[in-house]
Amino acid sequence: MKRELNQPPEIAGDDNATEMVRVWVAHSQLHVSMLLGMWQDAKDSQVDERDAWGELLADLTKHIANGMMKNYGWDYDSTRDRIRAAFLENFDDKSGTIEGDF
């Protein structure tokens, strides 16, 4: 059964709203589609694409911790810190391979 998430209602009416990343679990693996170059290709952008993605990942982590706090009653700070620790542990693991296009 394929499940899709709803768009956030806050993007309504913004003609510049842009979807940046989608992630699926299928066939027991993660599959990702993302928009690279959003900041790099922008005419007047003073933002480094790499820094922007770091900020995006940090903000996403905060949203996840907030959602888990609201849905499960888990402490926000300890949840955020645990996600960060798991991220760094997996980030440093060089045994996996990354395949595919974007």
C-alpha positions as CSV (number, residue, x, y, z in Angstrom):
1,M,0.0,0.0,0.0
2,K,1.5,3.3,-1.1
3,R,1.1,6.1,1.4
4,E,1.7,9.8,0.5
5,L,1.9,12.7,2.9
6,N,-0.2,15.8,2.6
7,Q,1.3,19.1,1.7
8,P,1.6,21.5,4.7
9,P,-1.3,24.0,4.6
10,E,1.1,26.8,5.2
11,I,2.4,26.6,1.6
12,A,-1.0,27.5,0.1
13,G,-0.8,30.7,-1.8
14,D,3.0,30.8,-2.1
15,D,3.8,30.6,-5.8
16,N,7.5,30.1,-4.9
17,A,6.9,27.1,-2.6
18,T,9.4,24.4,-3.6
19,E,9.5,20.7,-2.6
20,M,13.1,19.9,-1.7
21,V,13.2,16.2,-0.7
22,R,11.1,13.1,-0.7
23,V,12.1,9.9,1.0
24,W,10.5,6.4,0.7
25,V,11.0,3.0,2.2
26,A,10.5,0.5,-0.5
27,H,11.8,-3.1,-1.0
28,S,13.4,-2.7,2.5
29,Q,15.6,0.2,1.3
30,L,15.5,4.0,1.5
31,H,14.9,5.8,-1.8
32,V,15.4,9.6,-2.1
33,S,14.4,12.2,-4.6
34,M,15.8,15.7,-4.0
35,L,16.1,19.1,-5.6
36,L,19.8,20.0,-5.7
37,G,20.9,23.4,-6.8
38,M,18.1,25.4,-5.4
39,W,20.5,27.9,-3.8
40,Q,23.5,27.3,-6.0
41,D,21.6,28.1,-9.2
42,A,19.6,31.1,-7.8
43,K,20.6,34.4,-9.4
44,D,21.1,36.5,-6.3
45,S,21.8,33.8,-3.7
46,Q,24.5,34.5,-1.2
47,V,23.9,31.1,0.4
48,D,26.3,28.2,-0.1
49,E,24.3,25.1,-1.2
50,R,26.2,22.9,1.3
51,D,25.3,25.2,4.3
52,A,21.7,25.4,3.2
53,W,21.3,21.6,3.2
54,G,23.0,21.5,6.6
55,E,20.4,24.0,7.9
56,L,17.6,22.0,6.2
57,L,18.7,18.8,7.9
58,A,19.0,20.5,11.3
59,D,15.5,22.0,10.9
60,L,14.1,18.7,9.9
61,T,15.6,17.1,13.0
62,K,13.9,19.7,15.2
63,H,10.5,19.0,13.4
64,I,10.9,15.3,14.0
65,A,11.7,15.8,17.7
66,N,8.8,18.2,18.1
67,G,6.4,15.7,16.4
68,M,7.6,12.8,18.6
69,M,7.1,15.0,21.6
70,K,3.6,15.8,20.6
71,N,2.7,12.3,19.4
72,Y,4.5,10.1,22.0
73,G,5.3,12.5,24.9
74,W,9.0,12.0,24.4
75,D,11.3,14.8,25.7
76,Y,12.2,17.2,22.9
77,D,15.8,17.7,23.8
78,S,16.7,14.1,24.5
79,T,14.9,13.0,21.3
80,R,16.7,15.7,19.2
81,D,20.1,14.6,20.8
82,R,19.4,11.0,20.1
83,I,18.6,11.6,16.5
84,R,21.8,13.7,16.2
85,A,23.9,10.8,17.8
86,A,22.3,8.3,15.4
87,F,23.0,10.6,12.5
88,L,26.6,11.0,13.4
89,E,27.1,7.3,13.9
90,N,25.6,6.5,10.5
91,F,27.3,9.5,8.9
92,D,30.7,8.1,9.9
93,D,29.9,4.6,8.7
94,K,31.5,4.4,5.2
95,S,30.4,0.8,4.6
96,G,27.2,1.7,2.7
97,T,26.9,2.7,-0.9
98,I,24.9,5.5,-2.5
99,E,23.4,4.8,-5.9
100,G,21.0,6.4,-8.3
101,D,20.5,9.8,-9.8
102,F,18.8,12.9,-8.4
